[in-house]
Amino acid sequence: MPPATTLKRTPFTEFHRAAGAKLVDFAGFEMPVRYTGDVREHQAVRQGAGLFDISHMGEFEVRGSGAEAWLDQMVTNHVGALAVGQALYSPMCRPDAGIVDDLLVYRYDNHYMVVVNASNMAKDFEWLDGHRPAGVSLVDRSAETALLAVQGPKAADVIREHVPPAVLELGYYRFTTGNLFGVPATISRTGYTGEDGFELYFAPEHGDAVWNGLMKAGQPHGLELIGLGARDTLRLEMGYMLYGNDITDTTTPLEAGLGWTVKLAKAEFHGREVLAKQKADGLRRKLAGFQLDGRRVPRHGMPILSGGRTVGEVSSGTFSPTLERPIGMGYVEAALAATGTMLEIQAGNTTLAARVTARPFHTRGSHRS
């Protein structure tokens, strides 16, 4: 028998157990998939406020006089355009424009923080370190960083009395540093749900103080604990990418509809030549969103058909609690990605009618623009 795998734990695992969470293996971490139920947790974030443990994410610290120029070579978006206190979302590509990962870059006054997906931590660090020039330092701070997210239209009310006033004035994808329940933290107005909210970075030894502070402050506002199940339905309603499903090292940002993150006018970066050619020649396939009638949910890997011919496959699918219907995304031939196009999803021996729909599916989120 193969040896048992020891799962990594976050600073909050015992809180999850005490709350009755179902814990699962996610990217090598023991993580809560649900507490009370996916739909209830989903609706709590859409209507009130939810607390997520996302300490499994990876954080890398980048320093040095050449840090900005180097990061701009590594990602498709424009790091050089960031102001201090601003973050950006970007794919990081290989020379063939396949996506290594999608990540966040935070600009501090004297360094950068790169936030990566848990499943890609080792791969991303190796990729970055393998291309790192002299004079730039790259340090993995993941084990030294706890990360919680408070998301929902009442998120600001939860933290209002426990952060510097400037936090409540932050614009979307802006951040600051200051005390959070009396401990030092980075607080950013970012999230993966489409709602207003904050992501909170701090040292793991302060985990108890911050968790207990949030639970107490959130009680009057109906703050609920949210697991990975609701996190997935929330992000899919917004058409947000999940690495390994909707984007991989065989998909490009343009194919995925992330053209807004590709800055071809900036200096050379990995994948630029291929992306410029794709833009000039046109795409052969695109990631399309679609909605279905009934209750049958499209699942990852199901074939997508047009007129009985296979034209792609489902990358993500779920039943949308907000729209009360099945939704999904998948790569199809570019000509079939236009809004309103009718497709079929092959679900075993059954075909399900699907209509291509603009993303995001949910358009009434409370996040700031």
N, C-alpha and C positions, 0 to 999 in steps of 0.2 A: 504493500500500500504506500502511496506517496505520503510524505510528511504533511501534517496538518499545517495550514497557513495561518499565521498569527496576523490578525487584522490590526491596523493602526487605529488608534482612538483619538478623538478630539478632547479638548478640556471639558466638554459638556456631556460626555457619554453617560455619566451617572445621573445627570438631570433627565436625559432622555429615558433612561430605564425607569426612574421614579415617576415619570409622566405616562408610563405605559406604552411607549413607542414600540413599534415593530422595527427591529434593527436588521439591516441587511449588509452584505458586502457590496460596497460601491467604490470602485477604483482602489481597492485594497484597504478601505476604511470601513469601520463599523458605523453605519449611518442610519438615522431614522427615516424610514420610507413613509410612515404615517403614524399619527397619534389617535385621532378620533375618526377620521375618514377623509378620503381625498376630496370629495365634493365639498364637505363642510369646510375643510381647510382652504380650499380654493376660494370659496365664497367669502371667507373671513378676510382674505387679502384684498379681494375686489371691493369689499364693502366697508372694511374696518382697518385692521392691522394684524400682521402676522410676523412671527419671529422665526428666522431660519438660522440653523448652524451650518455655515459654509467654511468651516475651518479646514476642510480637506483641500481647499484651493492652495496653489503654490504662489509664493511671493519671492521674487529675486530682486536684490538691490544692485543697481548699476551706478558706478561712480567713475570720474575721470574727465579730463578736459575733452576727450574725444567721444564721450558717451552719447551726446546728441547725434552726431554724424553717424556713429556706428548703429545706433538703434534705427535711424532712418534707412540704413542699408538693409536691416533685418526685417522690417515690417513694411506693409504697403501704404499705410496712412502716414501723415506728415508729422512726425515727432517734433521737428523744428518749429512748427507753428504753435506749439503748446506754450501757454503762459504758466508761470508758477501758480500752483493751486488748481491746475486743470488736468483732466484725464482724457484719454481717448481710447476708443475700441479699434482694434485692427487685426486682420489676419497676418500671420507670419508665414511666408511661402518659401518653397524650395526654388531653385533656378527654373524648374519646369512649371512653376506657378501652382503646383500642388500645395495644399495648405498644411503646414506643420501643426499649427494650432491657431485658435483665435484667442486674443488676450487683451488686457488693459495695460496702458502705460500711464503712470502718474508722474507728473513733474513737480518735485520739491525744489527748494531754492538751491540745493547743492548736490542733489542726486535724483535718480529715477527709481521707481518701483514698477516692476513688471509682474502682473498677476496672471497666472496660467491655470489651465484646467488640471484637476487632480490626476486624471488618467494619463496626462502627458508630461507630468513634472520632470521625470528623469530624461525623457526624450528631448524636451525643450531645453533643459539645462545643457545637455550634451551638444545640441545643435548650436545654441548660442555660444557656449564656451569654445566650440571648435572653430568659430568664426571671429572670436574676440581678438582685437588688435592689442598691441602693447600700449600701456598707458590707460587701459580701461579695466576696471575690476568688476567682477560678477560674483555675487555671494548669494547662496540659497538661504533665505531667512524664513522658509516655510515652517520649520519646527519651532521658530521663535515668535510666530504670529498666530493669534486667534482671530477669527473673523465671524462676526454675526451680521445678519441683515434684518432690518425692520422695514417692512414693506406694507403699503396700503394708504388709502386716503387719510387715515388718522395717524400715520407714522410720526409726523412732526409733533403731534400732541403727546405721544408716548415719551419722547426724549426732551420735550420743550424745557423743562425745569432742571435739566441735568447736563446741559451742554452750553458752550459759549453762545451768546445771542447771534453771533455771525453765522453759526451753523444753519439757523433757520432761514437765513437770507441767501444761502447757496443756490446757484443755478444748477441745472442738470449737468452732470459730468464735471462738477467742481468739487473741491475738497478743501479741508483745512485741518489743522492739528489743534488739540486742546484737551481739556479735561472732560472725561465721560464718566459720570458717577464717581468723580474724584480721581480717576486714573488717566494717565496720558494715552491719547489715541489719535489715530487718523480717522476722520469722519468724512465720508463722501456721499454726495447725492446721486447715487447710482443704484442699479438693480437689474433684475432679470425677469421682472413681472409685468412691466408696463404701467405700474402704479408709482405714485410718489414713494420715496423711501430713502434709506440711508444704509450704507455698508460701513461697518465699524471694525477697525483694525487696532489691536492692542496686544500686549504681552500675555501669554497664557496664564501666568501666575495671578493675573487679575480677573480670571474667568469667573470665579464665584461672585465677586463684587459686581461685575457688569451684568451677569445673568440674573442674579437676584434683584438688582436694581431695575432692570428692564421689566421683569415679571411684576414687581410691585408697582412701578410707574404705569405699566400697561393695563393693570386690572380695571381702572375706571373706564378705559377706552376699548375694552373687550379684546385685548391682545391675545392671540392664540398661537400655539406652537404649530409649525408647518413642516411637513416632511417632503421627501424627494418626489413622492407621487404628485402632490399638488404643484410643486415647483415645475414639474414637466408640463402639466396642463396649462399652467399660467404662461410659461414661456412659449408654448406652441400656439396659444391664442394670439400672441403677439408676432408670430412668425420668426422668433429668435432661433438662432442656430444651436444645435447640439452636436459637438464634435464627436465623430464616430458614426453619426447618423446622417446629418444634413450636410456636413462638410467633412472631408477627409483629405489625405494626401494625394487622392486621385481627382479631386474637384478643385476648381479655381474660384477665386472671389467673384469674378464676373459671372460665371455660370450660376453661382449661388445668389445672385442679386445683390452682392455687396460692392457694386461699382463705386458707391459713394466713399468707400474706404481706400480706393486705389488712386493714388496721386501720381499719375504718369508724368506730370510736369516737374516733379522733384528730381534730385540726383539719382543715380543708379541704385537699384535695390533688387533683391532676389526675386526673380519672376517677372521683372519689368518687360523684358523683350517678348516673352510669350504673351503677356497680358496686352501689350500694345498691338501685337498681331491679332489676337482674338478680337480686340475692339475694332480694328480696321477691317478684318475679314468677316466679322459676324460670328455668333455662337452657334454651335451645332446642337447644344442642349442647354436647358435652363431649369432652375429649380422653380416649380410652380406650386402654388397653394390651391387646395380644392376643398369643397364641401360636399357632403353626401346627405341624402334624405334617410329616414329610418334611424335605426339604432346600431347597426353593424359598423364596427370600427375598423378602419384601414390600419394594417400593421406593417412595421418595418420589413422590407424585402418583398412585399406583395407586388406582382407584376402590374403595370399600368398598360392598358390596351386602348387602341383607337381603331374602330372598325374591325375588331378581332385580331389586330396586329399588335405585338408587344412593342411599346414605344418608350418604356422606362420602368422605374420601380419606386415604390413608396419608401421615403427615407424616415418619416415620422408620422404617426397618426394617433388620434385620441378622440374621446367624446368630450366636446366642449361644454362645460357646465354653464358658461355664460350664454352661448348661442343655442344650447340644448339640441345639438346635432353633431354628427361626426365631422371632423376636419383632419386634414393631413397635408403633407408636402412630399414632393418627389421630383426627380429629374426626368424630364421628357424632351422629346425633340423640340427644338426652339420654336418651330412653326405652330406647335400645339400648346404653347405656354400662354397664349393670349387669354385675357379675362373673358369668360363666357363659353370657352371651348368645352365640349362634352367629351368625357373620357370614361373608361370603365376600369374598375379595380378587380383583379382576379383574386377572390377569396375562396380558396379551395375549389369546389365545383360550382361556385356561384360567382356571378359578375355583379358588381355594385356600380350604379351610375354615379358619376362624380362630375361636378362643374368647376372649372378653374375659376378661382376667386382671388381678388387682390389681397395682399398682405399689408398690414396685420389684419387678422380676422376680427379682432376686438379693437375698436377704434375710440373707445371712451375712457381710456385709462387716465389716471390722475397725475402721471408724472409730468414734471415741468419740462418745457421745451427749451 
